[in-house]
């Protein structure tokens, strides 16, 4: 690999991790659209991140109006996003 391609890879991996930290669990299509990384390249970067245990991957199959849609769902390993601001429901006690 050349130095330029190494920098591009590192930049893309960083964009993926930043997206997952900001948005939590996301599909491969959502990440590709948000980061501008082509889906084929994204799958290579996701596989690399998974082998290093930076992310968790789950293969998902959905049927929307009878059409089978397969994707990969990703999230940061061991990362718990902060609570969203706003009023939280209180636990009702009897």
C-alpha positions in Angstrom: 0.0 0.0 0.0 1.1 3.5 -0.7 1.2 6.2 2.0 -1.7 8.0 0.4 -3.9 4.9 0.4 -3.0 4.2 4.1 -4.1 7.8 4.9 -7.3 7.3 3.0 -8.0 4.1 4.9 -7.3 5.6 8.2 -9.5 8.6 7.4 -12.3 6.3 6.3 -12.0 4.1 9.4 -12.1 7.2 11.6 -15.2 8.5 9.8 -16.9 5.2 10.4 -16.1 5.1 14.1 -17.2 8.8 14.5 -20.5 8.0 12.8 -21.1 5.0 15.1 -20.2 7.0 18.2 -22.6 9.8 17.2 -25.5 7.7 15.9 -25.1 4.4 17.7 -26.2 1.3 15.9 -26.4 1.8 12.1 -26.7 -0.3 9.0 -24.0 -0.5 6.4 -26.2 1.4 4.0 -26.7 4.2 6.5 -23.0 4.5 7.2 -22.1 4.5 3.5 -24.6 7.2 2.8 -23.6 9.4 5.8 -19.8 9.1 5.3 -19.7 9.0 1.5 -17.7 5.7 1.5 -18.6 3.3 -1.3 -20.4 0.2 0.0 -17.7 -2.2 -1.3 -14.9 -0.3 0.4 -17.0 0.1 3.6 -17.4 -3.7 3.9 -13.6 -4.0 3.8 -13.2 -1.4 6.5 -15.9 -2.9 8.6 -14.2 -6.4 8.4 -10.9 -4.8 9.5 -12.6 -3.1 12.4 -14.3 -6.3 13.4 -11.1 -8.3 13.4 -9.6 -5.7 15.8 -12.7 -5.9 18.0 -13.5 -2.2 17.6 -17.0 -3.0 16.4 -19.6 -5.7 16.5 -21.4 -6.8 13.3 -24.8 -8.5 12.9 -26.2 -9.7 9.6 -29.8 -8.6 9.2 -32.5 -9.7 6.8 -35.7 -7.6 6.5 -38.8 -8.1 4.3 -40.3 -4.8 3.2 -43.4 -5.2 1.1 -42.3 -8.7 0.2 -38.9 -7.6 -0.9 -35.9 -9.3 0.9 -33.3 -6.7 2.0 -30.1 -7.9 3.5 -27.7 -5.6 5.4 -25.1 -5.5 8.1 -25.8 -3.8 11.4 -22.8 -2.3 13.2 -22.1 -0.8 16.6 -19.1 0.1 18.6 -17.9 -2.8 20.9 -18.5 -2.0 24.6 -19.6 1.5 23.9 -22.7 2.8 25.7 -23.9 6.1 24.2 -24.7 8.9 26.7 -28.4 9.4 27.6 -30.3 11.8 25.4 -31.2 15.1 27.1 -34.8 15.6 28.2 -37.2 14.4 30.8 -37.0 10.7 31.6 -40.0 8.6 32.6 -40.0 7.9 36.3 -40.4 4.3 37.6 -43.8 3.9 39.1 -43.9 2.1 42.5 -46.9 0.3 43.8 
